Amino acid sequence: GIFLPPAYLASSLLHTQEHHKEIMQKYNNLAIFGLMVSDTSHGRILRLPGGRPITIYNVNKTDVAKYVKGMAVITEAFFKAGAKSVFLPIHTMSEISRDEGVAKLVSKKIRAKDLDLQAFHPLGTCRMGADPSDAVCDPNGRVYGLDNVFISDGSIFPTSLGVNPMMTIMAAATKIGGYIDREVL
């Protein structure tokens, strides 16, 4: 389970108007689970005319299946715990009742554009590597081409870790910090 403050939860529900208001009035009776998927989809950042960046991330069919399977497992757990309904991040099925059951979710064809996904642990935007042609920083976190700029957050990992990255990020930051202390300062 996870905790979402009311404002954050309100912005993630796909309901509107009175039904949204009714759900939020029962905030103290809601339970929330997050789903973490080790994705295989790829994205990129392009530069628009005028220099503004645009991020493109296309979720592939393999990852859609992972999201649906994970949502089915969580939905089933909620129903077994007594939930009357479950709110889903799916535009074509934003809520499923206990009477409908998980079968409704797993039998429906869900496409990437139907999903309302959020990223909590984005990784790989400034990947670390030994070759500056495909990495932003070297194995010590130093940005290629810059003497005293280091990166020590989750962006240095080349891909999704598949688990909450907090401990891995702390370990990498400790390693990079130690290098800076020994070799730079």
MIKE-272745 format. One line per 4 residues: number of its first residue (from 1); for each residue x, y, z of N, C-alpha, C, O. Coordinates in Angstrom, 1 decimal. Example, Ala and Ser with C-alpha at 12.3 -4.5 7.8 and 13.67 -1.06 7.14 Angstrom:
1	13.2:-5.7:7.8:12.3:-4.5:7.8:13.2:-3.3:7.8:14.2:-3.3:8.5 | 12.8:-2.2:7.1:13.7:-1.1:7.1:12.9:0.0:7.9:13.4:1.1:8.0 $
This chain:
1	0.8:-1.2:0.0:0.0:0.0:0.0:0.9:1.3:0.0:2.0:1.2:0.3 | 0.3:2.3:-0.4:0.9:3.6:-0.4:0.0:4.7:0.2:-1.2:4.4:0.4 | 0.5:5.8:0.5:-0.2:6.9:1.0:-0.2:8.0:-0.1:0.9:8.4:-0.6 | -1.3:8.6:-0.4:-1.4:9.7:-1.3:-2.2:10.8:-0.6:-3.3:10.6:-0.1 $
5	-1.6:12.0:-0.4:-2.4:13.1:0.2:-3.6:13.4:-0.7:-3.6:13.0:-1.9 | -4.7:13.9:-0.1:-5.9:14.1:-0.8:-5.8:14.8:-2.1:-6.4:14.4:-3.1 | -5.0:15.9:-2.2:-4.9:16.6:-3.5:-4.3:15.8:-4.6:-4.7:15.8:-5.7 | -3.3:14.9:-4.2:-2.7:14.1:-5.2:-3.6:13.0:-5.7:-3.7:12.7:-6.8 $
9	-4.3:12.4:-4.7:-5.3:11.3:-5.1:-6.4:11.9:-5.9:-6.8:11.3:-6.9 | -6.9:13.1:-5.6:-7.9:13.7:-6.4:-7.5:13.9:-7.8:-8.3:13.8:-8.7 | -6.3:14.3:-8.0:-5.8:14.5:-9.4:-5.6:13.2:-10.2:-5.5:13.3:-11.4 | -5.5:12.1:-9.5:-5.3:10.8:-10.2:-6.6:10.1:-10.5:-6.5:9.1:-11.3 $
13	-7.7:10.4:-9.9:-9.0:9.8:-10.1:-9.5:10.2:-11.5:-9.4:11.3:-11.9 | -10.0:9.2:-12.2:-10.6:9.5:-13.6:-12.0:9.8:-13.6:-12.7:9.9:-14.6 | -12.6:10.1:-12.4:-14.0:10.5:-12.3:-14.1:12.0:-12.3:-13.1:12.7:-12.0 | -15.3:12.5:-12.5:-15.5:13.9:-12.5:-16.8:14.3:-11.8:-17.6:13.4:-11.4 $
17	-16.9:15.5:-11.5:-18.1:16.2:-10.9:-18.6:15.5:-9.7:-17.8:15.3:-8.8 | -19.8:15.2:-9.6:-20.4:14.7:-8.3:-19.8:13.4:-7.9:-19.6:13.1:-6.7 | -19.6:12.5:-8.8:-19.0:11.2:-8.4:-17.6:11.4:-7.9:-17.2:10.7:-6.9 | -16.8:12.2:-8.4:-15.5:12.6:-7.9:-15.6:13.1:-6.5:-14.8:12.7:-5.6 $
21	-16.5:14.0:-6.3:-16.7:14.6:-5.0:-17.1:13.6:-4.0:-16.6:13.6:-2.8 | -18.0:12.7:-4.3:-18.4:11.6:-3.4:-17.2:10.7:-3.1:-17.1:10.3:-1.9 | -16.4:10.4:-4.0:-15.3:9.5:-3.7:-14.3:10.3:-2.7:-13.9:9.7:-1.7 | -14.0:11.5:-3.0:-13.1:12.3:-2.2:-13.7:12.5:-0.8:-12.9:12.6:0.2 $
25	-15.0:12.6:-0.6:-15.6:12.7:0.7:-15.4:11.5:1.6:-15.5:11.5:2.8 | -15.1:10.3:0.9:-14.8:9.1:1.6:-13.3:8.8:1.7:-12.9:7.6:1.9 | -12.5:9.8:1.5:-11.1:9.7:1.5:-10.5:8.8:2.6:-9.7:7.9:2.4 | -11.1:9.0:3.9:-10.6:8.3:5.0:-10.9:6.8:5.0:-10.4:6.0:5.8 $
29	-11.7:6.4:4.0:-12.1:5.0:3.9:-11.5:4.3:2.7:-11.8:3.2:2.3 | -10.6:5.0:2.0:-9.9:4.5:0.8:-8.6:3.9:1.2:-7.9:4.3:2.1 | -8.3:2.8:0.4:-6.9:2.2:0.5:-6.3:2.3:-0.9:-7.0:2.3:-1.9 | -5.0:2.5:-0.9:-4.4:2.8:-2.2:-3.2:1.8:-2.4:-2.4:1.6:-1.4 $
33	-3.0:1.3:-3.5:-1.8:0.5:-3.9:-1.2:1.0:-5.1:-1.9:1.5:-6.0 | 0.1:1.0:-5.2:0.8:1.4:-6.4:1.3:0.2:-7.1:1.5:-0.9:-6.4 | 1.5:0.2:-8.3:2.0:-0.9:-9.1:3.3:-0.5:-9.8:3.3:0.5:-10.5 | 4.3:-1.2:-9.5:5.6:-0.9:-10.1:5.9:-2.0:-11.2:5.9:-3.2:-10.9 $
37	6.2:-1.5:-12.4:6.4:-2.4:-13.5:7.8:-2.1:-14.0:8.2:-0.9:-14.3 | 8.6:-3.1:-14.2:9.9:-3.0:-14.9:9.6:-2.9:-16.4:9.5:-4.0:-17.0 | 9.6:-1.7:-16.9:9.1:-1.5:-18.3:10.2:-1.9:-19.3:11.4:-1.8:-19.0 | 9.7:-2.2:-20.5:10.6:-2.5:-21.6:10.4:-1.5:-22.7:11.1:-1.5:-23.7 $
41	9.5:-0.6:-22.5:9.2:0.5:-23.5:10.3:1.5:-23.4:11.1:1.6:-22.4 | 10.5:2.3:-24.5:11.5:3.3:-24.5:10.9:4.6:-24.8:9.8:4.7:-25.4 | 11.6:5.7:-24.4:11.2:7.0:-24.7:12.4:7.8:-25.2:13.5:7.3:-25.3 | 12.1:9.0:-25.6:13.2:9.9:-26.0:12.7:11.4:-25.8:11.5:11.7:-25.7 $
45	13.7:12.3:-25.8:13.4:13.7:-25.7:13.8:14.3:-27.0:14.9:14.2:-27.4 | 12.9:15.1:-27.6:13.1:15.8:-28.8:13.1:17.3:-28.6:12.5:17.7:-27.6 | 13.7:18.0:-29.4:13.7:19.5:-29.3:12.8:20.0:-30.4:12.9:19.8:-31.6 | 11.8:20.8:-29.9:10.9:21.4:-30.8:11.5:22.7:-31.4:12.5:23.2:-30.9 $
49	10.9:23.2:-32.5:11.4:24.5:-33.0:11.4:25.5:-31.8:10.4:25.6:-31.1 | 12.4:26.3:-31.8:12.6:27.3:-30.7:13.3:26.7:-29.5:13.6:27.4:-28.5 | 13.7:25.4:-29.6:14.5:24.8:-28.5:13.7:24.1:-27.4:14.3:23.5:-26.5 | 12.4:24.2:-27.4:11.6:23.6:-26.3:11.7:22.1:-26.4:11.5:21.5:-27.5 $
53	11.8:21.4:-25.3:11.9:19.9:-25.3:10.5:19.3:-25.3:9.6:19.9:-24.7 | 10.4:18.1:-25.9:9.1:17.3:-25.8:9.5:15.9:-25.5:10.4:15.4:-26.1 | 8.9:15.3:-24.5:9.2:13.9:-24.1:8.2:13.0:-24.8:7.0:13.3:-24.8 | 8.7:12.0:-25.4:7.8:11.0:-26.1:8.1:9.6:-25.4:9.3:9.2:-25.3 $
57	7.1:9.0:-25.0:7.2:7.6:-24.4:6.1:6.8:-24.8:4.9:7.1:-24.5 | 6.3:5.8:-25.6:5.3:4.9:-26.2:5.3:3.6:-25.4:6.3:2.8:-25.5 | 4.2:3.3:-24.7:4.1:2.0:-24.0:3.9:0.9:-25.0:2.9:1.0:-25.7 | 4.7:-0.1:-24.9:4.5:-1.3:-25.8:3.5:-2.3:-25.3:3.1:-2.2:-24.1 $
61	3.2:-3.2:-26.1:2.1:-4.2:-25.8:2.6:-5.1:-24.6:1.8:-5.5:-23.8 | 3.9:-5.4:-24.6:4.4:-6.2:-23.5:4.2:-5.5:-22.1:3.7:-6.2:-21.2 | 4.4:-4.2:-22.1:4.2:-3.5:-20.8:2.8:-3.3:-20.5:2.4:-3.3:-19.3 | 1.9:-3.1:-21.5:0.5:-3.0:-21.3:0.0:-4.3:-20.6:-0.8:-4.2:-19.6 $
65	0.4:-5.4:-21.1:0.0:-6.7:-20.5:0.5:-6.8:-19.0:-0.2:-7.3:-18.2 | 1.7:-6.3:-18.7:2.2:-6.2:-17.3:1.3:-5.4:-16.5:1.0:-5.7:-15.3 | 1.0:-4.2:-17.0:0.1:-3.3:-16.2:-1.2:-3.9:-15.9:-1.7:-3.9:-14.8 | -1.8:-4.5:-16.9:-3.2:-5.1:-16.7:-3.1:-6.3:-15.7:-3.9:-6.4:-14.9 $
69	-2.0:-7.1:-15.9:-1.9:-8.2:-14.9:-1.7:-7.7:-13.5:-2.3:-8.2:-12.6 | -0.9:-6.7:-13.3:-0.7:-6.1:-12.0:-1.9:-5.5:-11.4:-2.2:-5.7:-10.2 | -2.7:-4.8:-12.3:-4.0:-4.3:-11.8:-4.9:-5.3:-11.4:-5.7:-5.2:-10.5 | -4.9:-6.5:-12.2:-5.8:-7.6:-11.8:-5.5:-8.2:-10.5:-6.4:-8.5:-9.7 $
73	-4.2:-8.4:-10.2:-3.8:-8.9:-8.9:-4.2:-8.0:-7.8:-4.7:-8.4:-6.8 | -3.9:-6.7:-7.9:-4.3:-5.7:-6.9:-5.8:-5.7:-6.7:-6.3:-5.6:-5.6 | -6.5:-5.6:-7.8:-8.0:-5.6:-7.8:-8.5:-6.8:-7.0:-9.4:-6.7:-6.1 | -8.0:-8.0:-7.3:-8.5:-9.2:-6.7:-8.2:-9.1:-5.2:-9.0:-9.5:-4.3 $
77	-7.0:-8.6:-4.8:-6.6:-8.5:-3.4:-7.6:-7.5:-2.7:-8.0:-7.8:-1.6 | -7.9:-6.4:-3.3:-8.9:-5.5:-2.7:-10.3:-6.1:-2.5:-10.9:-6.0:-1.5 | -10.7:-6.9:-3.5:-12.0:-7.5:-3.4:-12.0:-8.6:-2.2:-12.9:-8.7:-1.5 | -10.9:-9.3:-2.1:-10.8:-10.3:-1.1:-10.7:-9.6:0.3:-11.1:-10.2:1.3 $
81	-10.2:-8.4:0.3:-10.2:-7.6:1.6:-11.5:-7.0:1.9:-11.6:-6.3:3.0 | -12.5:-7.1:1.0:-13.8:-6.5:1.3:-14.2:-5.3:0.5:-15.3:-4.7:0.7 | -13.4:-4.8:-0.4:-13.7:-3.6:-1.2:-15.0:-3.9:-2.0:-15.2:-5.0:-2.5 | -15.8:-2.8:-2.1:-17.0:-2.9:-2.9:-16.7:-2.5:-4.4:-17.4:-3.0:-5.3 $
85	-15.7:-1.7:-4.6:-15.3:-1.3:-5.9:-13.8:-0.9:-5.9:-13.3:-0.5:-4.8 | -13.2:-0.9:-7.1:-11.8:-0.5:-7.2:-11.7:0.5:-8.3:-12.3:0.4:-9.4 | -11.0:1.6:-8.1:-10.8:2.7:-9.1:-9.5:2.3:-9.9:-8.5:2.1:-9.3 | -9.6:2.3:-11.2:-8.5:1.9:-12.0:-8.0:3.1:-12.9:-8.8:4.0:-13.2 $
89	-6.8:3.1:-13.2:-6.2:4.1:-14.1:-6.4:3.8:-15.6:-5.5:3.9:-16.4 | -7.6:3.4:-15.9:-8.0:3.0:-17.3:-9.1:3.9:-17.7:-10.2:3.9:-17.2 | -8.9:4.7:-18.8:-10.0:5.6:-19.3:-11.2:4.9:-19.7:-12.3:5.4:-19.5 | -11.1:3.7:-20.2:-12.3:2.9:-20.7:-12.9:2.1:-19.6:-13.9:1.4:-19.8 $
93	-12.3:2.1:-18.4:-12.9:1.3:-17.3:-12.3:1.9:-16.0:-11.4:1.3:-15.4 | -12.8:3.0:-15.6:-12.2:3.7:-14.4:-12.6:3.2:-13.1:-12.1:3.6:-12.0 | -13.6:2.3:-13.1:-14.0:1.7:-11.8:-14.6:0.3:-12.1:-15.2:0.1:-13.2 | -14.4:-0.6:-11.2:-14.9:-2.0:-11.4:-15.5:-2.4:-10.1:-14.9:-2.2:-9.0 $
97	-16.7:-3.0:-10.1:-17.3:-3.4:-8.9:-17.0:-4.8:-8.5:-16.6:-5.6:-9.3 | -17.2:-5.2:-7.3:-17.0:-6.5:-6.8:-17.9:-7.5:-7.6:-17.5:-8.6:-7.9 | -19.2:-7.1:-7.9:-20.1:-7.9:-8.6:-19.5:-8.2:-10.0:-19.7:-9.3:-10.5 | -18.9:-7.2:-10.7:-18.3:-7.4:-12.0:-17.1:-8.3:-11.9:-16.9:-9.2:-12.8 $
101	-16.3:-8.2:-10.9:-15.2:-9.0:-10.6:-14.0:-8.7:-11.6:-14.1:-8.0:-12.5 | -12.9:-9.4:-11.3:-11.7:-9.2:-12.0:-11.8:-9.6:-13.5:-11.1:-9.2:-14.3 | -12.7:-10.6:-13.7:-12.9:-11.1:-15.0:-13.2:-10.0:-16.1:-12.7:-10.1:-17.2 | -13.9:-9.0:-15.6:-14.2:-7.9:-16.5:-12.9:-7.2:-17.0:-12.8:-6.8:-18.1 $
105	-12.0:-7.0:-16.0:-10.7:-6.4:-16.3:-9.8:-7.2:-17.3:-9.3:-6.7:-18.3 | -9.7:-8.5:-17.0:-8.8:-9.3:-17.8:-9.3:-9.7:-19.1:-8.6:-10.0:-20.0 | -10.7:-9.6:-19.3:-11.2:-9.9:-20.6:-11.3:-8.8:-21.5:-11.5:-8.9:-22.7 | -11.2:-7.6:-21.0:-11.3:-6.4:-21.9:-9.9:-6.1:-22.6:-8.9:-6.2:-22.0 $
109	-10.0:-5.7:-23.8:-8.8:-5.4:-24.6:-8.4:-3.9:-24.2:-9.2:-3.0:-24.4 | -7.3:-3.8:-23.5:-6.8:-2.5:-23.1:-5.6:-2.1:-23.9:-4.7:-2.9:-24.0 | -5.6:-0.9:-24.4:-4.5:-0.4:-25.2:-3.7:0.6:-24.4:-4.2:1.1:-23.4 | -2.6:0.9:-24.9:-1.7:1.8:-24.2:-2.4:3.2:-24.0:-2.3:3.8:-22.9 $
113	-3.1:3.6:-25.0:-3.8:5.0:-24.9:-4.9:5.0:-23.9:-5.4:6.0:-23.5 | -5.4:3.8:-23.4:-6.4:3.7:-22.4:-5.9:3.9:-21.0:-6.7:4.2:-20.1 | -4.6:3.8:-20.8:-4.0:3.8:-19.5:-3.7:5.3:-19.1:-3.2:6.1:-19.9 | -3.9:5.6:-17.8:-3.5:6.9:-17.3:-2.4:6.6:-16.3:-2.6:6.4:-15.1 $
117	-1.2:6.6:-16.8:0.0:6.2:-16.0:0.7:7.4:-15.4:0.7:8.5:-16.0 | 1.4:7.1:-14.3:2.2:8.1:-13.7:3.6:7.5:-13.4:3.6:6.3:-13.1 | 4.6:8.2:-13.5:6.0:7.7:-13.2:6.4:8.3:-11.8:6.4:9.5:-11.6 | 6.9:7.4:-11.0:7.4:7.8:-9.7:8.9:7.5:-9.5:9.5:8.2:-8.7 $
121	9.4:6.7:-10.3:10.8:6.4:-10.3:11.4:6.4:-11.7:12.0:5.4:-12.1 | 11.4:7.6:-12.3:12.0:7.6:-13.7:13.5:7.4:-13.6:14.1:8.1:-12.8 | 14.0:6.6:-14.4:15.4:6.3:-14.4:16.0:6.4:-15.8:15.2:6.3:-16.8 | 17.3:6.6:-16.0:17.9:6.5:-17.3:18.0:7.8:-18.1:18.5:7.7:-19.2 $
125	17.6:8.9:-17.6:17.6:10.1:-18.4:19.0:10.7:-18.5:19.3:11.5:-19.5 | 19.9:10.4:-17.6:21.3:10.8:-17.7:22.2:9.6:-17.4:23.1:9.6:-16.5 | 22.1:8.6:-18.2:22.7:7.3:-17.9:24.2:7.4:-17.8:24.9:8.2:-18.4 | 24.7:6.5:-16.9:26.1:6.4:-16.6:26.7:5.3:-17.5:26.0:4.3:-17.7 $
129	27.9:5.5:-17.9:28.5:4.5:-18.7:30.0:4.8:-19.1:30.4:6.0:-18.9 | 30.7:3.9:-19.6:32.1:4.0:-19.9:32.3:4.7:-21.2:33.4:5.2:-21.5 | 31.3:4.8:-22.1:31.5:5.3:-23.4:30.6:6.6:-23.5:29.4:6.6:-23.4 | 31.3:7.8:-23.7:30.6:9.0:-23.8:29.6:9.1:-25.0:28.8:10.0:-25.1 $
133	29.8:8.2:-26.0:28.9:8.3:-27.1:27.5:7.8:-26.8:26.5:8.1:-27.5 | 27.3:7.0:-25.7:26.0:6.6:-25.3:25.7:6.8:-23.8:24.8:6.1:-23.3 | 26.4:7.6:-23.1:26.2:7.9:-21.7:26.4:9.4:-21.5:27.2:10.1:-22.2 | 25.8:9.9:-20.4:25.9:11.3:-20.0:27.1:11.5:-19.1:27.8:12.5:-19.1 $
137	27.3:10.5:-18.2:28.3:10.6:-17.2:29.1:9.4:-17.1:28.6:8.3:-17.5 | 30.3:9.5:-16.6:31.2:8.3:-16.5:30.9:7.5:-15.3:30.0:7.9:-14.5 | 31.5:6.4:-15.0:31.2:5.5:-13.9:31.4:6.1:-12.5:30.9:5.6:-11.5 | 32.0:7.3:-12.5:32.1:8.0:-11.2:31.1:9.2:-11.1:31.1:9.9:-10.1 $
141	30.2:9.2:-12.0:29.1:10.3:-12.0:29.5:11.6:-12.6:28.7:12.5:-12.7 | 30.7:11.7:-13.1:31.2:13.0:-13.7:30.6:13.1:-15.1:30.7:12.2:-15.9 | 30.0:14.3:-15.4:29.4:14.5:-16.7:30.5:14.7:-17.7:31.4:15.5:-17.5 | 30.4:13.9:-18.8:31.4:14.0:-19.8:31.5:15.4:-20.4:30.5:16.0:-20.7 $
145	32.7:15.9:-20.5:33.0:17.2:-21.0:33.0:18.3:-20.0:33.2:19.5:-20.3 | 32.7:18.0:-18.8:32.6:19.0:-17.7:33.5:18.5:-16.5:33.3:17.3:-16.1 | 34.4:19.3:-16.0:35.3:18.9:-15.0:34.7:18.7:-13.6:35.0:17.7:-12.9 | 33.8:19.5:-13.2:33.3:19.5:-11.8:31.8:19.4:-11.7:31.2:20.1:-10.9 $
149	31.2:18.7:-12.6:29.7:18.5:-12.6:29.5:17.0:-12.4:29.9:16.2:-13.3 | 28.8:16.6:-11.4:28.5:15.2:-11.1:27.0:15.0:-10.9:26.3:15.9:-10.5 | 26.6:13.8:-11.3:25.2:13.4:-11.1:25.2:12.2:-10.2:25.9:11.2:-10.4 | 24.3:12.2:-9.2:24.3:11.1:-8.3:22.8:10.8:-7.9:22.6:10.5:-6.7 $
153	21.9:10.8:-8.8:20.5:10.5:-8.5:20.1:9.3:-9.4:20.9:8.7:-10.1 | 18.8:9.0:-9.5:18.3:7.9:-10.2:18.5:8.0:-11.7:18.3:7.0:-12.4 | 18.8:9.2:-12.2:18.9:9.3:-13.7:20.1:8.6:-14.2:20.2:8.4:-15.4 | 21.1:8.3:-13.4:22.3:7.6:-13.9:22.1:6.2:-14.3:23.0:5.6:-15.0 $
157	21.1:5.5:-13.8:20.9:4.1:-14.2:20.4:4.0:-15.6:19.5:4.7:-16.0 | 20.9:3.0:-16.3:20.6:2.9:-17.7:19.2:2.5:-18.1:18.7:2.7:-19.2 | 18.5:1.9:-17.1:17.2:1.4:-17.4:16.5:1.2:-16.0:17.0:1.4:-15.0 | 15.2:0.8:-16.1:14.4:0.5:-14.9:15.1:-0.6:-14.1:15.6:-1.6:-14.6 $
161	15.1:-0.4:-12.8:15.6:-1.4:-11.9:14.6:-2.5:-11.5:15.0:-3.5:-11.0 | 13.4:-2.2:-11.7:12.3:-3.2:-11.4:11.9:-3.3:-10.0:11.0:-4.0:-9.6 | 12.5:-2.5:-9.1:12.2:-2.4:-7.7:12.3:-1.0:-7.3:12.8:-0.1:-8.1 | 11.8:-0.6:-6.1:11.9:0.7:-5.6:13.4:1.0:-5.6:14.2:0.3:-5.0 $
165	13.9:2.1:-6.3:15.3:2.3:-6.4:16.0:3.1:-5.3:17.2:3.4:-5.4 | 15.3:3.3:-4.2:15.8:4.2:-3.1:17.2:3.7:-2.6:18.1:4.5:-2.5 | 17.3:2.4:-2.3:18.6:1.9:-1.7:19.7:1.9:-2.8:20.8:2.2:-2.4 | 19.4:1.6:-4.0:20.4:1.6:-5.1:20.8:3.1:-5.3:22.0:3.3:-5.5 $
169	19.9:4.0:-5.3:20.3:5.4:-5.5:21.2:5.9:-4.4:22.2:6.5:-4.6 | 20.8:5.5:-3.1:21.7:5.9:-2.0:23.1:5.3:-2.1:24.1:5.9:-1.8 | 23.2:4.0:-2.5:24.5:3.4:-2.7:25.3:4.0:-3.7:26.5:4.3:-3.5 | 24.7:4.4:-4.9:25.4:5.0:-5.9:25.8:6.4:-5.5:27.0:6.8:-5.8 $
173	25.0:7.2:-4.8:25.3:8.5:-4.3:26.5:8.4:-3.3:27.3:9.3:-3.4 | 26.5:7.4:-2.5:27.6:7.3:-1.5:28.9:7.0:-2.3:29.9:7.6:-1.9 | 28.8:6.1:-3.3:30.0:5.8:-4.1:30.5:7.1:-4.8:31.7:7.4:-4.7 | 29.6:7.8:-5.4:30.0:9.0:-6.2:30.6:10.1:-5.2:31.6:10.7:-5.5 $
177	29.9:10.2:-4.1:30.3:11.2:-3.0:31.7:10.9:-2.5:32.5:11.7:-2.3 | 32.0:9.6:-2.3:33.3:9.2:-1.8:34.4:9.5:-2.9:35.5:9.9:-2.6 | 34.0:9.2:-4.2:35.0:9.5:-5.3:35.3:11.0:-5.3:36.4:11.5:-5.4 | 34.2:11.9:-5.2:34.4:13.3:-5.2:35.3:13.7:-4.0:36.2:14.5:-4.1 $
181	35.0:13.2:-2.8:35.8:13.5:-1.6:37.3:13.1:-1.8:38.2:13.9:-1.4 | 37.6:11.9:-2.3:38.9:11.4:-2.5:39.7:12.1:-3.6:40.9:12.4:-3.5 | 39.0:12.2:-4.8:39.7:12.6:-6.0:39.5:14.1:-6.5:40.3:14.6:-7.2 | 38.5:14.7:-6.0:38.2:16.1:-6.5:38.4:17.2:-5.5:39.0:18.2:-5.8 $
185	38.0:16.9:-4.3:38.1:18.0:-3.3:39.5:18.1:-2.7:39.8:19.0:-1.8 $
